[in-house]
Amino acid sequence: MSMPMDSQHERPSFEIADQGIADSGIPSFSVRVRRGLPDFLSSINLKYVKLGYCYLVSHGIYFVGPPLLLVILSAEIGKLTLDDFSFERDLTNSLFLLALMAFLLYVCLDSMPRGTYLLDFACFRPPSELKISKEEFIDLARKSGKFNDESIEFQRRALQDSGIGDETYLPRAVFRPGYEANLRDGREEAAMVMFGAVDDLLAATGIRPKDIGILIVNCGILNTTPSLSAMLINHYKLRHDINSFNLGGMGCAAGIIAIDLARDLLSAWPGTYALVVSTEVVSFAWYGGDELDMLLPNCFFRMGAAAVLLSNRRLDWWRAKYQLKQLVRTHKGMDDRSFKSIHQKEDGEGKKGLWVSKDIVELGGEALKANITTLGPLVLPLSEQLKFFTSLLFSHTSKPYIPNYKLAFQHVCILATSKRVLDQIQTNLELTGDYMEASRQTLERFGNTSSSSVWYELAYLEANGRIQRGDQVWQIAYGSGFKCNSVVWKAVRTVGMPKRTPWCED
């Protein structure tokens, strides 16, 4: 099979696209000539700037309204004298006045928005016997008898340029001669990674399973009956009235979607805890054929899972690590090119794989650019926004001033897909090596763990003592559809090295 070439017939290079097909969300990769991401800093779409300011205004009214009402109430109370509270003059009126004041104060405080707090999270590290080096990967792939010489050489070159190291984890069963993806192996892998992450989280927080009122599981590849969320409920004997949700087919961006859903559910059912579990099942997505554009998932995806505990109880702020500040989701599915950018097909031997459009990197970059543009008004310092509008109104150049996003965040966690994609995002966003360190180290140590990748990156920052009180962390994930999601966390306190971390030495 020949790889697509551009008009200059340049030598093809590997380009990763971490997506799911338009109607199933299964993560995938493609091979084509690298076109590169669009230049984020050369131009902007004012539609997304406007959308960001609409979010800012709507949120501002919500956050400013109750405090303003409280100030007005305080001013009115200040006008009262001691005689107004004299029980000797009129006991009934005094009691009524006090009760009214208490009620109004309760209404004001209760109507103030509740923050969403991240109490803690845990990332699963598989057992050492599942470690596999790049050399061993190729050796086992050759011995499996499933791949011809061209496919073996293709995977060898893909791994060499991937940015993945020699200590990532894979279920070795996929290399068995005659292996075919099956529900039994899929369920066993899902149980291993999910239960491992949740066990570590419960041990770290001391939360009892019966205290969890909301459960959200996302896995783009494996969707079973009963669901993965039901597996967790059965294993941990969670409450019979738990609000459980299972997100399937949403690819690598589903982890942030699950956080968004948890935030909304906590607003509807305050006073409880929400458990979010993000994972992908590598063994269930394994491709055992020779079409080159279907082999990259085998090379890049690795085992992993993350469990996150959220709360919006005001009393939980003192023990939380982070508070959710902003969450912006961008979906380009209304565009036919984005919607059809990836689809599932069968190869010549009837083995299922994924076809990825040659425009996937461009389309993904446009989604990322739109998301960042919308996020800007919500997070950028006022000085940067004033510079932007000044250049827009008074500058005679065609390009407006592009704000410096590095002023809004101390840390950035970008979905660890491949070295090439991380390189291009770093160039387009003009990020320094320090901002990219967590993503690059995660890619090397754990590979692409899909929706849980950004949590391994945050765990890296914690394990190295990088998180100080007041720091803002930006997590970026992208996936099928095409969609790009961002979430911003603010550190409530300085975070020391956790007792349980996937980054500790063996």
C-alpha positions in Angstrom: 0.0 0.0 0.0 1.4 3.4 -1.0 1.2 6.2 1.5 -0.3 9.5 0.3 2.0 12.1 -1.1 1.7 15.8 -1.7 2.2 17.6 -5.0 5.9 17.9 -4.4 6.2 14.1 -3.8 8.0 14.7 -0.5 9.2 11.8 1.5 6.3 10.7 3.8 6.7 11.2 7.5 4.6 9.9 10.4 1.8 12.1 11.6 -0.3 11.1 14.6 -4.0 11.9 14.9 -5.5 10.8 18.2 -9.2 10.6 17.4 -12.2 8.4 17.3 -14.2 7.8 14.2 -17.1 10.2 13.7 -19.8 7.8 14.9 -17.9 5.7 17.4 -15.2 7.9 19.0 -12.6 5.1 18.9 -9.1 6.5 19.2 -6.9 6.1 16.1 -3.8 7.3 14.3 -3.0 7.9 10.7 0.1 7.9 8.5 0.5 10.6 5.9 2.8 13.4 4.8 3.0 15.9 7.7 1.2 19.1 6.8 1.5 20.5 10.3 -1.0 22.4 12.5 -2.4 25.8 11.4 -0.5 28.8 12.7 -2.4 29.7 15.9 -0.7 33.0 16.3 -1.1 34.4 12.8 -4.8 35.1 12.9 -7.9 34.7 15.0 -11.6 34.1 14.5 -13.5 36.8 16.2 -16.5 34.5 16.5 -14.7 32.4 19.1 -13.5 35.6 20.9 -17.1 36.7 21.1 -18.1 33.3 22.5 -15.5 33.6 25.2 -16.7 37.0 26.3 -20.3 35.7 26.3 -19.2 33.0 28.7 -17.4 35.6 30.8 -20.5 37.9 31.0 -22.9 35.1 31.9 -20.6 33.7 34.5 -19.9 37.1 35.9 -23.6 37.8 36.5 -23.9 34.5 38.2 -20.9 35.1 40.5 -21.4 38.8 41.1 -25.2 38.8 41.7 -25.4 37.0 45.1 -22.5 38.9 46.7 -24.1 42.2 45.5 -27.4 41.2 47.1 -25.5 40.4 50.3 -23.8 43.8 50.3 -27.2 45.5 49.8 -28.7 43.5 52.6 -25.8 44.4 54.9 -26.2 48.0 54.1 -29.9 47.8 55.1 -29.1 46.0 58.3 -26.6 48.7 59.1 -29.3 51.2 59.2 -31.1 49.4 62.0 -30.6 50.6 65.6 -30.6 48.7 68.8 -34.1 49.9 69.5 -35.3 47.9 66.5 -34.1 44.7 68.2 -35.5 45.6 71.6 -37.5 42.7 72.9 -39.1 44.9 75.5 -40.8 47.2 73.0 -42.3 44.5 70.7 -41.2 40.9 71.2 -43.1 39.6 68.1 -41.8 42.2 65.7 -38.2 41.8 67.0 -38.3 38.0 66.6 -39.9 38.4 63.1 -37.2 40.8 62.1 -34.4 38.5 63.3 -36.0 35.5 61.5 -36.3 37.5 58.3 -32.7 38.6 58.4 -31.5 35.1 59.1 -33.6 33.8 56.2 -32.4 36.4 53.8 -28.8 35.8 54.8 -29.3 32.0 54.2 -30.8 32.7 50.8 -27.9 34.9 49.8 -25.3 32.4 50.9 -27.1 29.4 49.4 -27.6 31.2 46.1 -23.9 31.9 45.8 -22.3 29.4 43.3 -20.6 26.4 44.7 -17.1 25.7 43.6 -16.1 22.3 42.3 -13.1 20.9 44.2 -10.8 18.1 43.1 -10.0 16.3 46.4 -7.5 13.9 44.9 -6.8 11.7 41.9 -4.8 8.5 41.2 -3.2 7.0 38.1 -2.7 3.3 37.7 0.7 1.9 37.1 0.5 -1.7 35.7 2.8 -4.4 37.1 6.4 -4.5 35.9 5.9 -7.8 34.0 3.8 -5.9 31.5 6.6 -3.5 30.7 7.7 -3.8 27.1 10.6 -2.1 25.3 10.5 -1.0 21.7 12.9 -3.7 20.7 10.8 -6.4 22.5 7.6 -5.0 20.9 9.0 -5.6 17.4 10.4 -9.0 18.4 7.0 -10.1 19.7 5.1 -8.7 16.8 7.4 -10.6 14.4 6.9 -13.9 16.4 3.1 -13.4 16.5 3.0 -14.3 12.8 0.4 -11.6 12.0 2.5 -9.0 10.2 4.6 -9.2 7.1 8.1 -7.7 6.7 6.8 -4.4 5.5 4.5 -4.0 8.5 7.2 -4.9 10.9 9.6 -2.4 9.4 6.8 0.2 9.4 6.1 -0.3 13.2 9.8 -0.2 13.9 10.2 3.2 12.3 7.0 4.5 13.9 8.2 3.5 17.4 11.7 5.0 16.7 10.2 8.4 15.9 7.3 8.3 18.4 8.8 9.8 21.6 7.8 6.6 23.5 10.4 5.1 25.8 11.2 1.5 26.7 9.1 1.1 29.9 5.6 1.5 28.8 2.9 -1.2 29.4 1.0 -3.5 27.1 -1.1 -6.7 27.7 1.2 -9.4 26.3 -1.7 -11.5 25.3 -2.1 -9.4 22.1 1.1 -10.9 20.8 -0.1 -14.5 21.0 -0.3 -16.2 17.6 -3.9 -16.2 16.5 -5.0 -13.5 19.0 -8.3 -11.8 18.3 -9.8 -9.1 20.4 -12.5 -10.5 22.7 -14.7 -9.4 25.6 -13.0 -11.6 28.2 -9.6 -10.1 27.7 -11.1 -6.6 27.4 -13.0 -7.0 30.7 -9.9 -8.3 32.5 -7.8 -5.4 31.3 -10.5 -2.9 32.2 -10.9 -4.4 35.7 -7.1 -4.3 36.3 -6.6 -0.7 35.4 -9.9 0.7 36.8 -9.8 -1.1 40.1 -6.2 -0.3 40.5 -6.7 3.4 40.1 -9.8 3.5 42.3 -8.1 1.5 45.1 -5.3 4.0 45.2 -7.7 6.9 45.3 -9.8 5.5 48.1 -6.7 4.7 50.1 -5.4 8.3 49.6 -8.6 10.1 50.5 -10.2 7.8 53.1 -13.5 8.1 51.4 -15.9 5.2 51.9 -17.5 3.8 48.8 -21.0 4.4 50.2 -20.2 8.1 50.4 -19.9 8.3 46.5 -23.2 9.5 45.0 -22.1 10.1 41.4 -20.1 7.7 39.2 -18.9 8.5 35.7 -16.8 6.1 33.6 -15.4 6.9 30.1 -13.9 4.4 27.8 -14.0 5.0 24.1 -13.2 1.5 22.8 -14.7 -1.1 25.1 -18.4 -0.9 25.8 -19.9 -4.0 27.5 -23.2 -5.1 28.9 -23.3 -4.7 31.9 -21.4 -1.5 31.5 -18.0 -0.6 32.9 -19.7 1.6 35.5 -21.8 -1.3 36.6 -18.6 -3.3 37.0 -17.3 -0.7 39.5 -20.6 -0.6 41.3 -20.6 -4.3 41.7 -17.0 -4.5 42.8 -17.1 -1.7 45.4 -20.7 -2.3 46.4 -21.7 1.3 45.8 -25.0 2.8 46.9 -28.2 1.5 45.3 -29.3 5.1 44.5 -26.0 6.1 42.9 -26.2 8.3 39.8 -24.0 6.3 37.3 -23.1 7.1 33.8 -21.0 5.3 31.2 -19.5 7.4 28.4 -18.5 5.4 25.3 -17.1 6.2 21.9 -15.9 9.7 22.7 -12.2 9.2 22.3 -9.3 10.9 24.1 -11.3 14.1 24.9 -13.8 12.2 27.0 -11.9 12.6 30.3 -12.6 16.4 30.4 -16.2 15.7 29.2 -16.6 13.5 32.2 -15.4 16.3 34.5 -17.9 18.7 32.9 -20.7 16.2 33.5 -19.6 15.6 37.1 -19.7 19.4 37.8 -23.2 19.7 36.5 -24.4 16.6 38.4 -22.8 17.9 41.6 -24.8 21.1 41.1 -28.0 19.1 40.9 -27.1 16.8 43.8 -24.8 18.8 46.2 -23.4 17.4 49.4 -22.0 14.2 47.8 -18.9 13.0 46.0 -18.4 12.3 42.3 -16.0 9.6 41.1 -14.7 10.0 37.6 -12.8 7.0 36.0 -11.1 7.5 32.6 -9.5 4.7 30.7 -9.1 2.9 27.4 -8.7 -0.8 26.8 -5.7 -1.5 24.6 -6.3 -5.2 24.0 -9.8 -4.6 22.6 -8.4 -2.2 19.9 -5.5 -4.3 18.7 -5.2 -4.6 15.0 -3.6 -7.7 13.5 -3.4 -6.9 9.8 -0.9 -5.4 7.3 -2.6 -2.2 6.2 -0.1 0.5 7.3 -2.6 3.2 8.1 -4.2 0.9 10.7 -1.0 -0.1 12.6 -0.2 3.1 14.4 -2.7 2.5 17.3 -0.7 -0.7 18.1 2.5 1.4 18.3 1.3 4.3 20.4 -1.5 3.2 22.7 -0.6 1.9 26.1 -2.4 0.7 29.3 -3.5 3.2 31.8 -6.4 4.6 33.9 -7.1 7.6 36.2 -9.6 8.0 39.0 -10.7 11.5 40.1 -12.7 12.4 43.2 -14.7 15.7 43.0 -16.9 17.5 45.5 -18.8 20.9 45.6 -19.3 20.9 49.4 -18.0 24.2 50.8 -16.4 22.4 53.8 -14.2 20.4 51.4 -12.1 23.3 50.3 -9.7 22.9 53.2 -8.6 19.4 52.1 -9.0 19.8 48.3 -6.0 20.0 46.0 -7.5 22.0 43.2 -10.6 24.1 42.4 -12.1 24.0 38.9 -11.9 27.5 37.4 -12.9 27.1 33.7 -13.9 24.4 31.4 -14.4 25.0 27.6 -15.5 22.4 25.1 -15.3 22.9 21.4 -17.0 20.6 18.9 -16.5 20.8 15.1 -18.8 17.9 14.3 -21.2 20.2 12.3 -18.4 20.5 9.7 -18.6 17.6 7.3 -14.8 17.4 6.9 -14.3 17.1 10.7 -17.2 14.7 11.1 -16.0 12.4 8.3 -12.3 12.7 9.2 -12.1 9.2 10.6 -14.2 6.2 9.9 -14.0 2.5 10.6 -13.5 0.0 7.8 -12.4 -3.5 7.1 -9.2 -4.3 5.4 -8.9 -6.7 2.5 -9.0 -9.7 4.9 -12.1 -8.5 6.8 -10.1 -7.2 9.8 -11.5 -4.0 11.2 -9.4 -0.8 11.3 -9.7 2.9 11.0 -9.4 5.2 8.0 -8.1 8.6 8.8 -8.4 11.6 6.5 -5.2 13.2 5.2 -6.5 16.5 6.6 -6.9 15.2 10.2 -4.0 17.2 11.6 -5.2 20.4 10.0 -8.8 19.8 11.2 -7.6 19.0 14.7 -5.4 22.1 14.8 -8.4 24.2 13.8 -10.4 22.7 16.7 -7.6 23.4 19.1 -7.2 27.0 17.8 -11.0 27.6 18.2 -10.9 26.2 21.8 -7.9 28.3 22.8 -9.5 31.5 21.3 -12.7 30.9 23.3 -10.8 30.2 26.5 -8.7 33.4 26.3 -11.2 35.9 27.6 -11.9 33.7 30.6 -8.3 33.3 31.8 -6.1 36.0 30.3 -4.9 38.9 32.4 -6.8 42.2 31.8 -3.6 43.8 30.5 -3.4 41.2 27.7 -7.0 41.7 26.8 -6.6 45.4 26.6 -3.6 45.1 24.3 -5.6 42.8 22.1 -8.5 45.2 21.7 -6.3 48.2 21.3 -4.5 46.5 18.4 -7.8 45.5 17.0 -9.2 49.0 17.0 -6.2 51.2 16.3 -3.6 49.0 14.6 -3.1 49.4 10.9 -1.6 46.0 10.4 -3.6 43.0 9.3 -2.7 40.9 12.3 -4.1 41.8 15.7 -2.0 41.4 18.9 -2.1 37.8 20.0 -2.2 37.6 23.8 0.5 35.7 25.7 -1.2 32.6 27.1 1.8 31.8 29.2 0.8 34.7 31.5 -2.4 32.8 32.4 -1.0 29.5 33.4 2.0 28.1 35.4 1.6 24.6 34.0 0.2 23.0 30.8 -0.8 19.4 30.4 -1.3 18.6 26.7 -2.6 15.2 25.7 0.5 13.0 25.1 0.0 11.7 21.6 3.3 11.8 19.7 6.5 13.7 19.7 5.7 15.4 16.4 2.3 16.7 17.6 3.8 18.0 20.8 6.6 19.7 18.9 4.1 21.5 16.7 1.8 22.6 19.5 4.9 23.9 21.4 5.9 25.9 18.3 2.4 27.3 17.6 1.7 28.3 21.2 5.3 29.5 21.8 5.7 27.4 24.9 9.0 26.9 26.7 10.4 23.5 27.4 9.3 23.7 31.1 5.6 23.9 29.9 6.1 20.8 27.7 8.0 18.7 30.2 5.1 16.9 31.8 3.6 16.0 28.4 6.9 14.8 27.0 7.9 12.8 30.1 4.4 11.1 30.2 4.7 10.1 26.5 8.1 8.6 27.1 7.3 6.8 30.3 3.7 5.7 29.8 3.0 6.2 26.1 -0.5 7.4 25.0 -3.0 6.3 27.6 -5.7 8.3 25.9 -8.2 10.2 28.1 -6.2 9.5 31.3 -3.0 11.0 29.8 -3.5 14.5 31.2 -3.8 13.0 34.7 -0.4 11.2 34.4 1.0 14.6 33.4 -0.5 16.3 36.4 0.8 13.5 38.6 4.3 14.1 37.1 4.1 17.8 38.2 3.0 16.8 41.7 5.7 14.1 42.0 8.3 16.7 41.2 7.0 19.3 43.6 6.0 21.8 40.9 2.5 22.7 42.2 2.4 25.7 44.5 -0.6 27.4 46.1 -2.4 29.6 43.5 -0.8 27.9 40.5 -3.1 27.4 37.5 -2.9 24.2 35.5 -4.3 24.0 32.0 -5.3 20.5 30.7 -5.9 20.2 26.9 -7.4 17.1 25.3 -8.7 16.5 21.8 -10.6 13.6 20.2 -13.0 12.3 17.7 -15.7 14.5 16.1 -13.4 16.6 15.9 -13.4 18.1 19.3 -11.0 19.9 21.7 -11.6 20.5 25.4 -9.8 22.6 28.0 -10.1 22.6 31.8 -8.3 25.0 34.1 -7.6 24.0 37.7 -6.3 26.4 40.5 -4.2 24.9 43.3 -5.9 25.5 46.6 -2.7 24.6 48.4 0.9 23.7 47.8 0.8 20.0 46.8 3.6 17.8 48.2 4.7 14.5 46.7 1.8 12.1 47.1 2.4 8.8 48.9 1.0 6.9 45.9 2.2 8.1 42.5 2.8 6.3 39.2 6.1 8.1 39.0 7.8 6.5 42.0 10.8 4.2 41.3 10.3 0.5 41.3 
